[in-house]
Amino acid sequence: MPVIGGQYSFGLRCIAGKVCISDVDDFIAILKAIARRYSVAIQAMDAELIAGEAHIKSAVQKAVRAIRQGNSITSDLSMEVLLYAAGRRQIERALAMGVSPGDNKKIVIVIIDDDNDKDLDAIAEELKQRVGLEEQPMEELELETETEEKRNKLMRFFNITDAEIEAVGERKLKMLVLERVALLEVYK
């Protein structure tokens, strides 16, 4: 799906689903090998810390813009995406949003084609087969934001206070997360 982020266009494919990750390093190595083969950026994140598709798109747009403008924190687009998605400047802290070992882990994988000329659906299919991802609709990310457990995880990870929730209302949690993503540009 082509995405326009201001003056920047790029290809983006998001995959949400469940996977068994026995070894994080092996899992990441598969993602890196696919990314190298197709000249794309790939990032995997814990779906429990994603507040919906808008959260991912916002992080990717800001990361692409930062890389293209030369004011990124890192020179690696996939890592820049993780920093923006986490709303954090420190790589070590942003890595907490990455994948971890376990069965039935809910994850989101983003594939970014900076040139916007690759078949991202074909890349996504290969990726799903190689890592054993059982894809689920992206809309489930939105629905899961409504659960108490996910709400609490998002509030803790993004340092959102009860006072903020009281001020804007429960239904605005996603907007507060998006605000944290946007604030990373200010804190650079």
C-alpha positions in Angstrom: 0.0 0.0 0.0 1.6 3.3 -1.0 1.6 5.9 1.8 2.1 9.6 1.4 3.8 11.3 4.4 3.8 14.9 3.5 6.0 15.1 0.4 7.4 11.6 1.0 5.9 8.5 -0.6 6.9 5.0 0.3 5.4 1.5 0.3 4.1 0.0 3.6 2.7 -3.4 4.5 1.7 -4.2 8.0 1.2 -7.8 9.2 -0.4 -8.6 12.6 -0.5 -12.1 13.9 0.7 -14.7 16.3 4.0 -16.5 16.2 6.2 -18.8 18.2 9.6 -17.2 18.9 12.0 -19.7 20.4 15.1 -17.6 19.7 14.8 -13.8 19.2 18.3 -13.6 17.4 17.3 -16.3 14.9 13.9 -14.6 14.3 15.6 -11.3 13.7 18.2 -12.9 11.4 15.4 -14.2 9.2 13.8 -10.7 9.0 17.2 -9.1 8.2 17.9 -11.7 5.5 14.5 -11.0 3.8 15.0 -7.3 4.2 18.5 -7.5 2.5 17.2 -9.7 -0.3 14.5 -7.3 -1.3 16.1 -4.0 -0.3 13.3 -3.1 2.2 13.3 -2.3 5.9 11.5 -4.7 8.2 10.7 -4.2 11.9 8.9 -6.5 14.3 7.1 -5.2 17.4 5.1 -6.4 20.3 1.5 -6.0 19.3 0.5 -5.5 23.0 2.3 -2.1 22.8 0.8 -1.0 19.5 -2.3 1.3 19.7 -3.5 0.5 16.2 -2.6 0.9 12.6 -2.5 4.7 12.9 0.3 4.3 15.5 2.4 2.3 13.1 1.7 4.6 10.1 2.6 7.7 12.1 5.9 6.1 13.4 6.9 5.0 9.8 6.0 8.4 8.3 8.1 10.2 10.8 11.0 7.7 10.5 11.1 8.0 6.7 11.0 11.8 6.9 13.8 11.9 9.5 16.0 9.5 7.5 15.4 11.5 4.2 16.0 14.9 5.9 19.2 13.7 7.5 18.0 14.3 11.1 17.4 10.8 12.2 18.7 9.3 15.5 20.0 6.2 13.6 20.9 5.6 10.0 18.8 2.4 10.0 15.2 2.9 8.9 13.9 -0.2 10.7 15.5 1.0 14.0 14.2 4.5 13.4 10.7 3.1 13.1 11.1 1.3 16.4 12.3 4.5 18.1 9.3 6.5 16.8 6.8 3.7 17.6 8.2 3.6 21.1 8.3 7.4 21.4 11.8 7.1 22.8 15.3 8.4 21.8 17.3 5.7 23.6 17.6 2.5 21.5 17.8 0.3 24.6 14.5 1.6 25.9 12.9 1.3 22.5 14.0 -2.3 22.2 11.5 -3.1 25.0 8.8 -2.7 22.2 10.5 -5.3 20.1 9.7 -9.0 20.0 10.5 -11.4 22.8 10.6 -15.2 23.0 7.4 -17.2 23.6 4.5 -19.2 22.2 1.6 -17.4 20.5 3.3 -14.0 20.8 1.2 -11.3 19.3 3.4 -9.2 17.0 3.2 -6.7 14.2 5.7 -6.7 11.4 6.1 -3.7 9.2 7.7 -3.8 5.7 8.8 -0.5 4.3 9.8 0.0 0.7 11.5 3.4 0.5 11.5 3.3 -3.3 7.8 2.2 -3.5 8.5 -0.2 -6.3 8.4 -3.7 -4.6 5.7 -6.3 -4.3 5.2 -6.0 -0.6 2.4 -8.7 -0.6 4.8 -11.3 -2.0 7.5 -10.3 0.5 4.9 -10.5 3.3 3.9 -14.0 2.2 7.5 -15.2 2.2 8.1 -13.6 5.6 4.9 -15.2 7.1 6.0 -18.7 5.8 9.6 -18.3 7.0 8.7 -17.3 10.6 5.5 -19.3 10.9 3.3 -16.2 11.4 -0.4 -16.9 11.7 -1.8 -13.6 10.3 -4.7 -11.8 12.0 -6.6 -8.8 10.8 -5.0 -5.4 11.7 -8.4 -4.3 13.0 -7.9 -6.6 16.0 -5.2 -4.2 17.1 -7.8 -1.5 17.4 -10.2 -3.8 19.3 -7.6 -5.0 21.7 -6.8 -1.5 22.7 -10.2 -1.7 24.5 -9.1 -4.5 26.9 -8.0 -3.5 30.4 -4.8 -5.5 30.2 -3.6 -3.8 27.0 -4.8 -0.4 28.2 -2.6 -0.8 31.3 0.4 -1.9 29.2 0.1 1.1 26.9 -0.3 3.5 29.8 2.8 2.1 31.5 5.0 1.9 28.4 4.1 5.4 27.2 4.0 6.9 30.7 0.4 8.0 30.4 -1.0 9.0 33.7 -4.5 8.5 35.1 -4.8 12.3 35.2 -4.3 12.4 31.4 -6.9 9.8 30.8 -9.3 11.6 33.1 -8.7 14.8 31.2 -9.3 13.4 27.7 -11.4 10.4 28.4 -10.8 6.6 28.1 -11.5 6.5 24.4 -8.6 8.9 23.7 -5.8 6.5 24.8 -4.7 6.0 21.2 -4.5 9.8 20.7 -2.2 10.0 23.7 0.1 7.3 22.3 0.2 9.1 19.0 1.1 12.3 20.9 4.1 10.4 22.4 5.2 9.3 18.9 5.0 12.9 17.6 6.8 14.3 20.6 10.0 12.3 19.7 10.6 14.9 17.0 10.5 17.7 19.5 12.9 15.9 21.9 15.6 15.3 19.2 
